[in-house]
Amino acid sequence: MERDVFDRLLAESRPRLHRYCARMVGSAFDGEDVVQEALAKATEAFPTAGPIDRPESWLFRIAHNAALDALRRRKRQAALRSDIELARLADGGAAADARVAATASLATFLRLPATQRSSVVLMDVLGHSLSEAAEILGVSIAAIKAALHRARERLRDLANAPDSTVPRLAAAERDRLRHYADRFNARDFDALRDLLAEDVRLDMVNRRRLKGRKDVSLYFTKYGEIFDWRFAPGLAEGRPALLVNDPADGAKTIGYVVLLDWKNGQIAAIRDFRLATYVMEGLIVSRL
């Protein structure tokens, strides 16, 4: 495979890889972190990989392992914080319609054991065959069939269970988010530049990363040159977020989100998903 073909494969596969990784780790944002890690590993391995008969399966195998690594890290961190570990739920016995998997929330997938989760996402969400899923996961077709049966059944049970989780946001954090949105919409970018920490980090997801107030200040300059956005405070996966829609869209459809991290009253990090709108699939958002 030529390098330009490989680079095109990475770019074209990114949305599908995100659909898989987001469901494996139960978060659209964490799923994007896993995708970035998987693409970096694939890029590093490519020069010495030799002939790759099925490139997409090879790439998904790397993403699968990266997702499992992320879950192991999360579990270790949770143990250090004495948090409750991921629940291991009992298997059931009835088959479920595969459409349940296509509409299940990202967090719901996290309640399945890893093998069940990966099997149902590969087959019912991404449309891989039994043999392709077995190749990606490195298990037998019989094991895939068993895991898929149990996962479908459990997803049906979970789909019928009410979700009582109501995310909350502290008043001070809500006001800070609304102030940022107001300044952005007023194109008062100088006021926002004043809020940047000296070592602020910018991640324009799927494009570039910058660090330092001087370079990150250009972020606002670029936004000043376009007019297809309006920011509003909200929640995304229960996290404070800026929800962005096109003012010309009467339906006010949320096209993408921006996340901010603060430290000592200054902006420490900006994570902008304008160029990674595939992250919106399955992302639970709400306006404040």
LINBEL-V306279 format. One line per field, one symbol per residue. ss: DSSP state (H for helix, E for strand, C for the rest). A space follows every 50 residues. Layout:
ss = ???
This chain:
ss = CCHHHHHHHHHHHHHHHHHHHHHHHCCHHHHHHHHHHHHHHHHHHHCCCC CCCCHHHHHHHHHHHHHHHHHHHHHHHHHHCCCCCCCCCCCCCCCCCCHH HHHCCHHHHCCCCHHHHHHHHHHHHCCCCHHHHHHHHCCCHHHHHHHHHH HHHHHHHHHCCCCCCCCCCCHHHHHHHHHHHHHHHCCCHHHHHCCEEEEE EEEECCCEEEECHHHHHHHHHHHHCCCCCEEEEEEECCEEEEEEECCCCC CCCEEEEEEEEEECCEEEEEEECCCCHHHHCCCCEEEC
